[in-house]
Amino acid sequence: MKRIFLFIATNIAVLVVISIILSILGVSANPNDTVGLLVFSAVVGFTGSIISLLTSKWVAKRSVGAHVIEQPRNETEAWLLNTVQNQARQWNLKMPEVAVYDSPEPNAFATGPSRNNSLVAVSTGLLRNMNRDEVEAVLAHEMAHVGNGDMVTLTLIQGVVNTFVVFLARIVSGMVARNSDGEVSHGIYFMVSMVLQIVFGFLASFIVMWFSRQREYRADAGAAKLVGAPKMIAALQRLKGGESQLPREMAAMGIASEASKDSLLSTHPSLDNRIARLQQMG
């Protein structure tokens, strides 16, 4: 729950900071000018999401200290490269960067600005605690994220949600701050809009989290089609009892989930629900 709170708080903080900067620069919108306000809201809403997407690989590698495999140092790294290459070929994708990062927890993640410019990383704990079939399934899960374009789609959804958060917050603020003469008190307008962005941003996060959970189901299904449901089920079973130790800004990317049950603020479905969904595939 702490990670989810920090994830939401960070996103809301970005919205507020960008709004303040644009206002200082004079790039603001009159609440009576719906078109201008919508343009302003889109700039605020998409800026943080797009910057986050474009820098995602750079940030991810430095956040966990990932070592990108260029020349395999051992047989395990050679196997990792070969496995990801084969899976990328099945998805008709350009070979992603493959990295290993030092962490005792079994985990992996995929990120990148596009389907053909991506990164797949696995932890040393994953390699130590899972057999080759299970690691292959985890890699297939991450490649399904890449193949489905989940990183770009999540960015677009976050941008659209942010846009409407800013837009609605300012529309409502214009109504609240308007006096009997029809004039808007700019001080009240600014304060109310900031508060409403926080409130609406929190409520809108339910939409983003719902999509995040659905993409995990889709990635599990994609992995099952690639390597078989039994391997994916075995990999998820192995993850039980673990807790994601990824940095808070990357927790939503990892395959490991600390949720024991689904909730409106969960980035991942529970492992039991994910396993049950795979078992229904037959």
N, C-alpha and C positions, 0 to 999 in steps of 0.2 A: 504493500500500500504506500510506503514511503517513496518508492521509486515512481509509482504512478502519480503521486502528488507532485513530485519534483518535475516530472515530465510535463504535466499540465501547467504548472507554475512557470516553467521555462518558456513554453509556447505563449502563454498569456503575457509574460514580461516582454517578449519580443514584439508582440502586437502593440503594447503600450509605448515602448521605447520608440518604435518606428513612427507611431502616431505623433508623439511629442516632437521628434526631429522634423517631420514634415510640417507640423504646425509652426515651429520656430522658423523654418525656411520659407514660410508663407504659402506652402502647398497645402492649403486647407480647402474645405468645401462648405458652402452655405447649406444648411439643412433644408432650405427651400428649393435648392437646385438639385433635383433628384439625380440627373445624369452626371453632373459634376461630382456629387457625393459618391455615386457608385464607382466612378473612375478612381477617385481618391481612395475609397475602401479597397478596391482591387489592388492598387499599388501597395497599400499597407498589408493587405492579406497575403499577397503572393511573394513579396520580397523576401521575407524570412525563410519561407518554405523552399524557394528556388535556390537561395544561397546555401541552405542546408543540403539540398540535393547535389549541387555542383561541387561542394567541398566534402561530400560524404566519405569518399574513399580516403582522402588525405586525413580527415579527422579520425576515422575509424582506425587506421593503421597506427596513428600516434597515440590514440587513447588506450590501446591495449598493447602497444609495443610489438606489433605484428611484423614477422620476418617474411617478406615476399620471396617465394621460391623461384629463383631464376635458373640456377644450376643445382639440381638435387644434391644434398649433402649425404644422403643415405638412401637405403632401399624404400623406406617408408615415404619419404618425400617424392621419390620417383613414382611410387604407386599412386600417391595423391594426385600428382600432375596427370598421370595417364588416365585415372578414373574420371577426373573433372573434364579432361579433354574429350573422352568418349561420350560423356553425358552432354557436353556442350554441342557435340556433333549431332546428337539425337534431337536436340532442340533447335538445330540449325543456327547456332549462335557463335560469335567470335569467342575464342578462348578467354575466360576471365583470368585476372590475376589470382593466384592461389597463395595463401599465406598461413603460417602457423604462429600462434601466440602462446606465451607461457602463462598457464593458469591451471590450478588443480581441478577445477570444475569441468565436467564434460559439457562443452557448448560449441556452437558454431554460428556464423552469421554470414549474410550476403548483403552487399550494398553497392552503390554506384549510380552515376547519373543517367545511365541508359542500359538497355539489354545487352549491348555490345561494348560496353565500357564498365565492367563490373569487377567486384572483388568477392572471393569466397574465402573465408578464414575459419580455421578450426583450432581448438585449444589443445595443448599437450595432454590435458586431462582426458579429453575425448579419445585421443589416440591410445592412451594407456588403459582406459577402462572399457573400451568397446572393441569387439572383434571386427574383422574386415567387412563382413556383411553389414553390420550395424553402422559402421562409418560410411560405407557406400550409400546406405539409405539416408543418412544425415546429409551427405553431399548432394544426393538427388533432391532432397527437400529444399536445400538452398538453391540449387540450380532451377528448381521449379519457381522459386521466388523471382529469380532473374528472368526466366523464360516467360513468366506471366506479366512481367513489367511492373511488379508490385511497388518498387521504389518510386517510379514515376507516378503511378496511379495514386499512391498514398500522398505524394506531394501535391498533386492536383486537387485531391479531396480536401487536404488540409488548407490549401490556398482558397478554395471556394468557401469552405466553412469560415475561415478567417475573414474573408470579404464580407460575408453576410453578418458576422458578429460586429464588425466595425460599422457597417451600413445601418443595421437595426439599432445599435447603441446610439448612433448620432441622430437618427430619426426620432427616437423616443426622447433623447436629451433635448432636442429642439422643441418638442412639445412641452416638456417639463419646465424648461428655462424661459418659455415665452410668457411675458406679462400681459396684463389686461389690454395694453395698448398695441399688442402684437409684436413688440420688440423682444429680442432674445438677449438675455443677460449672458455675456460671454464667459464670465467666471463660473456661473452655475452650470452653463452648458458644458464647459470643459471638465469640471469635476464630476458631473453626473455621467458624462460619456465614458470617462475612465473607469468609474465604478461598474457601469453596465457592461463594458468590454470584459471586465473580469468575470462578472456573473454569467453573461452570455457565452463567454469563452469556455467556462467550466461546463455549462450545459451542452455546448456544441461538441465537447470532447467525447461525449457518449457516442456520437456518430462516428468519429474517427476510431475510437476503440472497437466499435462494432465491426467496422471494416477490417481492422487489424486482426480480429479473431477469425473473420471469414477467410482472410488470405492465408492464415495458418492451416485451416481445413483444406483449402485449395492446394497449398504446397504439399501437404501430406498426401493428398490424392494424386498429385503429379508425381511424387516420389514413388508411390505404390505402382503406378502405371509403368514407371521406368525400371524399377528393380524388384517389384513384387510387394504386396501388402504384408506378408509375414516378416520381411526384413524391416519394414518401417515400423511395424508394431513392436518388434523386438527392440529397436532403437529407442522408441518412446518408453517402453517398459524400463529400460536401463536408466533413463533420465529421472525416474521417480525418486522422490526424496531429496533431490538436489535443489539448489537455490541459485538463481542467476547472480553472478558476481561481475557482470559487465558494467561499465560505467553507466550512470543513470540515463545519459542521452542516447545510449545504444541498447538499452534493455529490451526495447520492442523488436530489435533486429534478431536477437538470439533465438535458437531453437528451444533452449531450456525454458521452463516456465515454473514460477514459484506458486502459481495459483492452484489451490486445492479444489476450487470450484469456480465456475464462471460467475462474473459480476459485470456490471455495466462499465466498470473502470478497468477491466482486465484487457491487457494487450494480447494475451494468448488464451485460448480455451484451456480448460483443465486437461491434463494428460489422459485421465480416464475417459473424458468425452472424445478426445481425439482418437484414442484407441478404439472406442466403441464405433465411431464413424468409419474407421478403416475396416473393422470387422464386418460392417454392413455391406462393404463392397464385395465381400465373398472371397 
